[in-house]
């Protein structure tokens, strides 16, 4: 979170929940079978409960990507509606650094919610954007987090796009992550997991660990040829790529 906050969109420019459901139904008619609500933070959206209930009536797998702060408020709704896939954005396991990054003192609540959802059998992925000079020193701590927890850590390469220029100095690459993992655990204990069709992550597991970790190598090893994602922004624009400027 920038020190001076972020510019919020005008309410009038955002889709209504009726428009969200209507567009979702059109996608389903065209064969879409998986929808994920992301953000910003989807759980602060007015009528989010109604959106979730109506979306889960469609023949889709519905997932949520969240900062994890409000998850305890939605446990019963997700259990009742059948939502199982929860992605939680978490860039550090250190409380002070968390407060510095987010400018919010919710570290304990996020960790407690991860534990709560794991105990209730949800499919949990933790999204972690590694940035040199900020949190790359915690890479192995996140892998250790999977030792006794059935969670999937997903390291996401920092996308250093600023205007028309690329700056890759702060990118922690797939190869760097794997090299660090092999050095700590040895190559024979680093198990490569099968790739999912149209999956974005290369997934691994440390032998004997309960959870797993993966790398989304957007910068160093793009997967454009297998990407089948379409993104619908809050104001109703369709984007076929995160790098798209329109």
C-alpha positions as CSV (number, residue, x, y, z in Angstrom):
1,X,0.0,0.0,0.0
2,X,1.5,3.4,-1.0
3,X,2.1,5.9,1.8
4,X,-0.5,8.3,0.3
5,X,-3.0,5.5,-0.4
6,X,-4.5,4.6,-3.7
7,X,-7.0,6.3,-6.0
8,X,-10.4,4.7,-5.7
9,X,-12.7,4.2,-8.7
10,X,-15.9,6.1,-8.8
11,X,-18.9,4.0,-7.7
12,X,-20.8,4.8,-10.8
13,X,-18.1,3.3,-13.0
14,X,-18.3,-0.1,-11.2
15,X,-20.4,-3.0,-12.4
16,X,-23.5,-3.8,-10.3
17,X,-23.9,-7.3,-8.9
18,X,-26.6,-7.9,-11.6
19,X,-24.1,-7.1,-14.3
20,X,-21.5,-9.4,-12.8
21,X,-23.9,-12.3,-12.7
22,X,-25.2,-11.5,-16.2
23,X,-21.7,-11.5,-17.7
24,X,-20.7,-14.6,-15.8
25,X,-23.7,-16.4,-17.3
26,X,-22.6,-15.4,-20.8
27,X,-19.1,-16.8,-20.1
28,X,-20.6,-20.1,-18.9
29,X,-22.7,-20.3,-22.0
30,X,-19.4,-20.1,-24.0
31,X,-17.9,-22.9,-22.0
32,X,-16.2,-21.3,-19.1
33,X,-16.1,-23.6,-16.1
34,X,-13.9,-21.7,-13.6
35,X,-14.4,-18.2,-12.2
36,X,-12.2,-16.5,-9.6
37,X,-13.2,-13.3,-7.8
38,X,-10.1,-11.1,-7.2
39,X,-9.4,-7.5,-6.5
40,X,-8.4,-5.2,-5.0
41,X,-10.2,-7.0,-2.2
42,X,-13.4,-8.8,-3.3
43,X,-14.7,-9.4,0.2
44,X,-15.3,-5.7,0.9
45,X,-17.6,-5.4,-2.1
46,X,-21.2,-4.5,-1.3
47,X,-23.4,-7.5,-2.1
48,X,-20.5,-9.9,-2.3
49,X,-22.5,-12.5,-0.5
50,X,-25.3,-12.3,-3.0
51,X,-22.7,-12.5,-5.9
52,X,-21.1,-15.6,-4.4
53,X,-24.5,-17.3,-3.8
54,X,-25.7,-16.7,-7.3
55,X,-22.4,-17.6,-8.9
56,X,-22.3,-21.0,-7.1
57,X,-25.6,-21.8,-8.7
58,X,-23.8,-21.9,-12.0
59,X,-22.0,-25.1,-13.3
60,X,-18.6,-23.6,-12.4
61,X,-15.8,-23.9,-9.9
62,X,-15.7,-20.6,-7.9
63,X,-12.5,-19.4,-6.3
64,X,-11.6,-16.3,-4.3
65,X,-8.4,-14.3,-4.1
66,X,-8.2,-12.2,-1.0
67,X,-5.8,-10.5,1.4
68,X,-7.1,-12.9,4.1
69,X,-8.2,-10.3,6.6
70,X,-11.9,-10.9,6.4
71,X,-12.0,-14.6,5.8
72,X,-13.2,-15.5,9.3
73,X,-16.4,-13.6,8.5
74,X,-17.1,-15.7,5.4
75,X,-16.3,-19.3,6.6
76,X,-19.9,-20.4,7.0
77,X,-21.0,-18.8,3.7
78,X,-18.2,-20.6,1.8
79,X,-18.9,-23.9,3.4
80,X,-22.6,-23.6,2.7
81,X,-22.2,-22.4,-0.9
82,X,-19.4,-24.9,-1.8
83,X,-16.5,-22.5,-2.4
84,X,-13.4,-24.5,-1.8
85,X,-10.5,-22.7,-3.5
86,X,-9.0,-19.8,-1.5
87,X,-6.0,-17.8,-2.6
88,X,-4.4,-15.6,0.0
89,X,-2.0,-12.8,-0.8
90,X,0.9,-12.8,1.7
91,X,4.3,-11.4,0.9
92,X,6.0,-11.9,4.3
93,X,5.9,-14.0,7.5
94,X,7.3,-11.2,9.6
95,X,4.8,-9.1,11.5
96,X,6.7,-5.8,11.2
97,X,7.3,-6.2,7.6
98,X,3.7,-7.1,7.0
99,X,2.6,-3.9,8.7
100,X,5.1,-1.9,6.6
101,X,3.9,-3.4,3.3
102,X,0.2,-3.3,4.0
103,X,0.1,-0.3,6.4
104,X,-2.3,-2.4,8.4
105,X,-1.8,-4.4,11.7
106,X,-3.6,-7.5,10.6
107,X,-0.8,-10.1,10.5
108,X,-2.1,-12.3,13.3
109,X,-5.6,-12.3,11.8
110,X,-4.4,-13.4,8.4
111,X,-2.3,-16.2,9.9
112,X,-5.2,-17.3,12.1
113,X,-7.5,-17.3,9.0
114,X,-5.0,-19.5,7.1
115,X,-5.0,-21.9,10.0
116,X,-8.8,-21.8,10.3
117,X,-9.4,-22.5,6.6
118,X,-6.8,-25.3,6.5
119,X,-8.4,-26.9,9.5
120,X,-11.8,-26.8,7.6
121,X,-10.4,-28.5,4.5
122,X,-10.2,-25.7,2.1
123,X,-7.8,-25.7,-0.9
124,X,-5.4,-22.9,0.2
125,X,-2.9,-21.2,-2.0
126,X,-0.7,-18.4,-0.7
127,X,0.4,-16.0,-3.3
128,X,3.8,-14.4,-2.6
129,X,5.4,-11.9,-4.9
130,X,9.2,-12.1,-4.3
131,X,11.1,-8.8,-4.7
132,X,14.8,-8.4,-4.3
133,X,15.7,-6.2,-1.4
134,X,12.3,-6.7,0.2
135,X,11.4,-10.3,0.9
136,X,13.6,-12.7,-1.1
137,X,15.3,-13.6,2.2
138,X,12.0,-15.3,3.3
139,X,11.8,-17.6,0.3
140,X,12.9,-20.7,2.3
141,X,10.8,-19.6,5.3
142,X,7.7,-19.9,3.0
143,X,8.8,-23.3,1.8
144,X,9.2,-24.4,5.4
145,X,5.7,-23.1,6.0
146,X,4.5,-26.1,4.0
147,X,6.1,-28.7,6.2
148,X,3.1,-29.2,8.5
149,X,0.4,-27.3,6.7
150,X,-1.6,-28.5,3.7
151,X,-1.1,-25.3,1.8
152,X,0.4,-24.4,-1.6
153,X,2.8,-21.5,-1.7
154,X,2.9,-19.8,-5.1
155,X,6.0,-17.6,-5.7
156,X,5.1,-15.1,-8.3
157,X,7.8,-13.3,-10.3
158,X,7.6,-9.6,-9.8
159,X,6.3,-8.0,-13.0
160,X,8.5,-4.8,-13.2
161,X,6.5,-3.0,-15.9
162,X,6.6,0.8,-15.6
163,X,5.2,2.7,-18.6
164,X,7.1,1.4,-21.6
165,X,10.2,0.2,-19.7
166,X,11.1,-3.1,-18.1
167,X,13.3,-3.2,-15.0
168,X,14.2,-6.7,-14.0
169,X,16.7,-5.9,-11.3
170,X,14.2,-6.8,-8.5
171,X,12.9,-10.0,-10.1
172,X,13.6,-13.3,-8.3
173,X,13.4,-15.8,-11.1
174,X,12.3,-19.4,-11.2
175,X,15.9,-20.7,-11.5
176,X,17.0,-18.7,-8.5
177,X,14.1,-20.1,-6.4
178,X,14.9,-23.7,-7.4
179,X,18.6,-23.2,-6.9
180,X,18.0,-22.0,-3.3
181,X,15.6,-24.9,-2.6
182,X,18.0,-27.5,-4.0
183,X,20.9,-26.0,-1.9
184,X,18.9,-26.3,1.3
185,X,17.0,-29.5,0.7
186,X,19.2,-31.3,-1.9
187,X,18.0,-32.1,-5.4
188,X,16.8,-35.6,-4.5
189,X,14.4,-34.2,-1.9
190,X,12.9,-31.6,-4.3
191,X,10.0,-33.4,-6.0
192,X,8.5,-32.0,-9.2
193,X,4.7,-32.4,-9.2
194,X,2.7,-33.0,-12.4
195,X,1.6,-29.9,-14.3
196,X,-2.0,-29.1,-14.6
197,X,-3.5,-28.5,-18.0
198,X,-3.3,-24.7,-18.8
199,X,-1.8,-24.2,-15.3
200,X,0.3,-21.1,-14.7
201,X,2.7,-22.6,-12.0
202,X,5.5,-25.1,-12.0
203,X,4.9,-27.0,-8.8
204,X,7.2,-28.8,-6.4
205,X,7.2,-30.5,-3.0
206,X,9.8,-31.1,-0.4
207,X,9.9,-34.9,0.3
208,X,7.9,-35.6,3.5
209,X,6.3,-32.2,3.6
210,X,2.5,-31.8,3.8
211,X,2.1,-28.9,1.5
212,X,3.8,-27.8,-1.8
213,X,5.2,-24.7,-3.5
214,X,5.1,-23.5,-7.1
215,X,6.5,-20.7,-9.2
216,X,4.6,-18.5,-11.6
217,X,7.4,-17.5,-13.9
218,X,5.7,-14.6,-15.7
219,X,8.9,-12.8,-16.5
220,X,11.7,-15.4,-16.9
221,X,9.7,-18.3,-18.4
222,X,6.4,-17.0,-19.8
223,X,3.5,-19.3,-20.5
224,X,1.5,-17.2,-23.0
225,X,1.1,-20.2,-25.3
226,X,-0.9,-22.2,-22.7
227,X,-2.7,-19.3,-21.0
228,X,-6.5,-19.5,-21.2
229,X,-7.5,-16.7,-18.8
230,X,-9.8,-13.9,-19.5
231,X,-10.0,-11.0,-17.0
232,X,-13.0,-8.8,-16.3
233,X,-12.2,-5.6,-14.5
234,X,-14.5,-4.0,-11.9
235,X,-15.6,-1.4,-14.5
236,X,-16.5,-4.1,-17.1
237,X,-13.4,-4.1,-19.3
238,X,-12.1,-7.4,-20.6
239,X,-8.4,-8.0,-20.6
240,X,-6.7,-11.1,-22.0
241,X,-3.4,-10.5,-20.3
242,X,-2.1,-8.8,-17.1
243,X,0.3,-6.8,-19.3
244,X,-2.5,-5.4,-21.4
245,X,-2.8,-1.7,-21.1
246,X,-6.3,-1.5,-22.5
